[in-house]
Amino acid sequence: MKFIDEATIEVHAGNGGNGIVAFRREKFIPKGGPSGGDGGRGGSVIAVADRNINTLIDYRYARVHRARGGEHGQGSDRYGAAAEDIVLRMPVGTVITDAESGAIIADLALDGEQAILARGGRGGLGNLHFKSSTNRAPRQATKGTEGEHRRLRLELKVLADVGLLGLPNAGKSTLIAACSNARPKIADYPFTTLHPNLGVVRTGPAKSFVMADIPGLIEGAAEGAGLGHQFLRHLQRTRLLLHIVDVCPPGSRTDSEQDRRDLVDRLASEIRGLVAELKRYDPKLARKPRWIILNKLDVVGDALGQEFLAALKKKLRFRAAAYCVSGASRAGCEVLMQEIQHWLDAQRIAEIGSANPDVRFTPPEEGASVQ
């Protein structure tokens, strides 16, 4: 199924039915009094988060959704039937905004969460409601109100604990394939990944976390270079970012000491450029916890990889955790996944502690150990 993470739709709620003017007419009852019933309520349009759906493709083609109007009131005190609501099932993580004003209508972050997108009109009152001691034969009735109608923009932000960030061909897809159940397309050319991939990483019998891989980001993405910023929204809900760096990008050499210094300078420049793009897109995203992961350790060897890692941390003054791994040979992947699981567990316990003052927990110092 093609992955679609944006769509624009129109929703039209049903109008309320009209109340009517009617009088009771039966044999031997010449003046039976008012008997006009109320109109029925119009149908509403409701969005429901469904964890079994993972794309907005249904709303790329079905753009207009209309609910039926309520029935009009009838004589003999009969009320009009209310119309059924329309339920639109959407992926968990869908953000719904008004296309005209940009206001957020709903953020469906939990499975089963509901939001009314367009409320149906109220039914009108029949003349039954207007009778009184001084008005025995009322001829007033009200019309039903119109249902709401809106033009909405749907935007899917995938729910993941960890997000992979990096330049094209840094090895993000290889890493997520090596560590999780995801099976993304892997090839030796840039922008192999054209849509986000989610994978579940199992670190124990009852422990796991979700990892998200997005297409590569390059400098100038804010101006539309590469695939631009269109997929960075999928990292906004993550707890941790893994900045994947190709330890030996094409055209680099490691023969001499000067070559290695030049390579460290190049890698540091690429990292700074990517962080600058994050800040341009969303400063909050740039402030998320971020670890540096030197990938393709199998190309340069463990000793040289650790040397590059130490030099990069010193040059960037990077204090968070940093690791050397190889997605192809899976070297270092097991240790990295376990460290991520420990970090996520510590974050969850810390959140519980902040919500409950009786719980005391001191998280370990971030970046205390560098593999």
N, C-alpha and C positions, 0 to 999 in steps of 0.2 A: 504494500500500500504506500502511495506517495505521501511523504510527510508535508503537511501544511500547517504553518504556525500563525497565519494571519488570515482574517476574513472580514468582510463588511456585509452586514445584513440589515434588513428592515423588519421591524416587528409592529404589527397592528393588532391591538386588543379589540374585542367586540364591543359594539355599542349596547347600552342598556335598552331593554324594551320599554315601550310607552305604556303608561297607565291609561285606562279608558273610562269614559262616562257611560254607565249602564244602570238600568233600574230593573228591579224584580218585577216580572210580569207572570202571574199565575192566575188560574181560575179562582174566582171568589176573593182574590187579593188585589183590589184595584190600585192600591198605593203601597206597593211593597217596599219602597225605599231604595236607596242607592245600593248597587251591587257590582260596581266596576272594580276589577282586581288590579294589582300592581304588575308592572313589567318585570321581566327577569333580568338578572345581572348578566352583563356581557362577559365573555371568556377572557381570561388574562393569559399572558405569555410568560412562562416561568422557565428559568434556566436551572439545571441540576447538574452538579459535578458527578461524573461517572468514571471510576478508576479503570474500567474496561475499555475506555476510548482513549487513544493517544494522539489523535490528530484532528484538525479542524476541516478536513477535506469535505465533509458533508455540507458544510456551510459555504464552501467555495462555489458550489453549483446551485444549492437551494438558498437563494438570497432573501426571499420574501416569505414571511410567516404571518398568517392571518388567523385570528381566532373568530369564532362565530359570535353573532350578536344574540342577546337574550330575546325571548319571545315576548310579544305584547300581552298585556293583561286581557282577560275576557270577562264576560258577564257571569252572573251567579257566583260572585266572590271567588272566581278562579284566577289565580296568579299565573303569570307567564313563567315558563321553565327557564332556569339559568343555563347559560351555555357552558360547555366543558372547557377547561383550561387546556392550553397547548403546552406541553413539556418538551423543552429542548435539552437534550443530553449533550454535555460538553466535557472535554478532558479536564481532569484535575489540574489546577494551575492556570486556568483561563482567566484573564483579566478583561472585563467588559467595560468599555468606555463609550460615552456619548460622542458620536462622530462630529456633531456640530459644536458643542461646548468643550469637549475634552474632559468632562467630569467623569470620574470613575463610578460606574453603576454598581459593580460587584467584583469581588476577587474570590474566585472559587478555589480556595486552597485546600479544602478537605473533601474527602469522598462523601457524597450525599448532601453537600451543602446546597441550599437553594437561594434563588434571588428572583424577585418579580421584575421582569424587564419592562412590561407594559401592563398596566392595571385596567381591567375591564370596566366599562361604564356602569353606573348604578341604574337600576330600573326606576321608571317613573311611578308616581302614586296614582292609583285610581280614585274615583270620586267617593269610594267607600270611606276614605280617610278624612273627608271634608264635611261629613254630616255633623250637625250639632242641633241643639234644641231650637235654635233660631233659623237654621238652614236645613230643612228637612229634605230638600231635593237639590243637593249641590250638583252643579254642572262644571265643576273644576276638575281637572286632571293634569298631571305634569308629564313631560316627555322624559325619556331616559337620557342620561348624559353620554357623551361620546367617549369611546375608549381611547386610551393613550396610543400614540404611535411615535416611534423613534427610529432613527438610523444609528446603528451601533457598530462599533469596531471591536472585533474579537482578537485577542493577542494571547498566545499560549506561551507561558514560561514554565519550562519543565521543572519538576521537583527532583532535586538531587542534593546529596550531602556534599559531594566533591565535584568540582568542575576542572576540566583540563583546558589550559590556555597556552597558546604558543604560535609560532610562525608556521606556515605551510611546510609540510615534510619534516616536522620536528619529531615525528614518531608517536603522535598522540593516539592515532587509531591502533597502531601496533601495541601500544601499552595497554589500552583498555581491552583489547582482544586477549592479551596475555594474562590479565588479572581478573577478568569478569566473564560473564556469559554473553557479552555483546560480540557480534560478528560483523564489524563494519567492513567496508571496502578498503583494501590496502593496495597501494601501487606506488611506483617510484616516480611520480610526477606531482606537482603542487595541486592543491585544492581537490584532492581525491574525495575528501569528505564534503558533501554539499548540504547536509542537514544534520542536526544533532543526533547523537547516538547515546542511548542509556544502557548501562550495564550494572548488574548486581554483583558486588564483590563479597564473597563469603569468607570470613576470617575465622570462623569457629562453628560449632554445631548450632548455636543459637545467636550468632553475631554476623551482621552484614551491614553494608551501606551501599548507596546508589552513587554511581559515578557517571558524569555527563561529559561527552566529547563534542566540541563544536568545531565548525570549519576554522581553518587557520586565519589569524588576524595579522595584517601587515601595516607598516607605517603609512599614513595617509588614508586609512580606512574611513576617517571622518569625512573625507572628500569623495568617498565612494570607491577608493582603490580596493582591488580584490573583491571580496564579497561585502565590503563595508562593515557597518556595525549591526547588521540586521539580526545576527544570532547572539549578540552579547546579552540580550535580555534573558537568555536561558541560564546565565551564570548569576543572576541577581538573587536567586533564592538559595544558592549554595552556602554552606558554612565555611568551606575551605577551597582555595584555588591552588592548583598545581601548575606552576609555570614551567612547561616542558621546553627544554633548550637542547638543540642538536649540538653535541659536544664537538663534532667535527663536520661543520657544514660544507657543501661543495665549494671547491676552490681554496680551501684552507690547507696549510701544511704544518707539520709538527716536527720537522727534521732538526732545526736549530733552536737555540734558546730564544733568538729574536722572533722566529716563527711562532713559538708558543706564546710569547708576550703579545704579539700582534693578534693572535687568535683570542686571547683573553680580552683584549681591548674590543675586538669585534663583537664578541658575545655580550660584553657589558653594554655596548652601544645598542645592540638589538633588544636587550632586556629593558633598558631605559626607554627606548622608543615605544615598546609595547605598553609599558606602564603609563606613558604619556597618552597613548590612545585610550586606555581605560579611564583616565582622568577626564578626557574630553567627552567621553560618552556618559559617564556617571561617576562623580567623585566618591560616592558611597561604595561603589563596586571596587574602586582602586584602593579603598581602605580595608577591604576584607583581608583576613589572614591569608598569606600567600607563601607557599614554599617553592624553592627552586629545585627542579629535578633535571640533572644532566643525563640525557638519554643517549643511547647508542654507545654504551660503554664497551661493547664488544669490538668497536672499531679502533679505539685508542689504547685499550687495556686499563686495568684497575688502577695501577700506580699513577699513570698520567691523568686519568680521570679525577682522582682525588687531588692531584696537584692543581688541575684547572679549577676544581670546586673551591679549594682554599683560596686561590688567587682571586676568583670572582667574588667571593664573600668579602674579602678584604677591600677590593676595589669598589664594590657597591655599598660597603658598610652594611651588609645584609645581616641582620641578627636572628631572623627566623630560621627554621629548619631547612636543610638542604641535603640532597641525596644524589648518588650516582646509581643509575640503573641501566638495564638493557632490555627493551621490550622484545627484541628478537630472541635473545638467549634466556630471558627471564631472570637474569642475574640481578639481585638486589630487590626484585619486585615483592617477594614474600615479606622481607623486612619492612619495606615501605608501606605495604598494605596494613601490616600489624601496627605500625606507628600511627597511621591515619586512624585506625580503629581506636587506639588508646586515646588519641587526641579528641576524637568525636565523643567518646564515653566521658572524658573529663569535662567537655563542654556541656554535655547534658546534665551531669551531676552538678556542675556549677550553676546552671540555670535553675535546677530544682532547689539548690541552696539559696539562691536569691529570692525565689518565690516563697520559701519556707525558712525563716530566720533560725529555726531550731536545728537546721542541718548545717554542719560546718564542713567545708571542703576547701583545700588549698590546691589548685591545679599545679602541675609541674611547670617549671620554667620552660617556656617555648624555645626550641632550638638548643637545648642543653647538650644534646648529643648529635653529632653529624656523622652520618654513615659514609 
